[in-house]
Amino acid sequence: MREDSKPRRRPMSRFNDRAKRVLGMAGSEATRLHRDIVEPEHVLLGLLTCGGIPAKVLEDSGVKLEEARRAVEAM
């Protein structure tokens, strides 16, 4: 490696498997909605889709996947 070059970083390498899965689902939601970038609302859908503690907290707060999906689609 040249002295003036920086090592390449893999942006997803710092995330654990669950976070990678959530972000992957968020990307899938963005693609499904024909969006060029992943927005926070797509991450919300990813969290709800992947389950686990974050989804449980959201669901216990009244956030339901299908309702959230409809709201995001209407944006």
C-alpha positions as CSV (number, residue, x, y, z in Angstrom):
1,M,0.0,0.0,0.0
2,R,1.3,3.4,-0.9
3,E,2.1,5.8,2.0
4,D,-0.4,8.4,0.8
5,S,-3.3,6.0,0.3
6,K,-5.8,5.2,3.0
7,P,-6.9,1.7,3.7
8,R,-10.3,0.9,2.3
9,R,-13.0,0.6,4.9
10,R,-16.0,-1.6,4.5
11,P,-18.9,0.5,5.9
12,M,-20.9,-2.5,7.1
13,S,-17.9,-4.1,8.9
14,R,-18.5,-2.2,12.1
15,F,-22.1,-3.6,12.5
16,N,-23.1,-6.8,14.1
17,D,-25.1,-9.4,12.2
18,R,-28.5,-8.2,13.5
19,A,-27.8,-4.6,12.5
20,K,-26.7,-5.8,9.1
21,R,-29.9,-7.7,8.7
22,V,-32.0,-4.7,9.7
23,L,-30.1,-2.4,7.3
24,G,-30.5,-5.0,4.6
25,M,-34.2,-5.1,5.1
26,A,-34.3,-1.3,5.1
27,G,-32.5,-1.4,1.8
28,S,-35.1,-3.9,0.5
29,E,-37.9,-1.7,1.6
30,A,-36.4,1.4,-0.1
31,T,-35.9,-0.6,-3.3
32,R,-39.5,-1.9,-3.1
33,L,-40.7,1.7,-2.8
34,H,-38.5,2.8,-5.7
35,R,-36.3,5.0,-3.6
36,D,-32.6,5.7,-4.3
37,I,-31.5,6.0,-0.7
38,V,-32.4,4.4,2.6
39,E,-34.3,6.9,4.8
40,P,-35.1,6.5,8.5
41,E,-38.6,5.3,7.7
42,H,-37.1,2.3,5.8
43,V,-34.9,1.6,8.9
44,L,-38.1,1.6,11.0
45,L,-39.6,-1.0,8.7
46,G,-36.4,-3.0,8.8
47,L,-36.5,-3.0,12.6
48,L,-40.2,-4.1,12.6
49,T,-39.5,-6.8,10.0
50,C,-36.5,-8.4,11.7
51,G,-38.1,-8.8,15.1
52,G,-36.1,-8.8,18.4
53,I,-36.1,-6.4,21.2
54,P,-36.4,-3.2,19.1
55,A,-39.5,-4.6,17.3
56,K,-41.0,-5.6,20.6
57,V,-40.5,-2.1,22.0
58,L,-42.1,-0.5,18.9
59,E,-45.0,-3.0,18.9
60,D,-45.6,-2.4,22.6
61,S,-45.7,1.3,21.8
62,G,-48.5,0.7,19.3
63,V,-46.4,0.6,16.1
64,K,-47.5,-2.2,13.8
65,L,-45.6,-3.3,10.7
66,E,-48.5,-3.2,8.3
67,E,-49.7,0.2,9.5
68,A,-46.1,1.6,9.4
69,R,-45.7,0.1,5.9
70,R,-48.9,1.8,4.7
71,A,-47.8,5.1,6.2
72,V,-44.4,4.9,4.5
73,E,-46.0,4.0,1.2
74,A,-48.2,7.1,1.5
75,M,-45.3,9.5,1.9
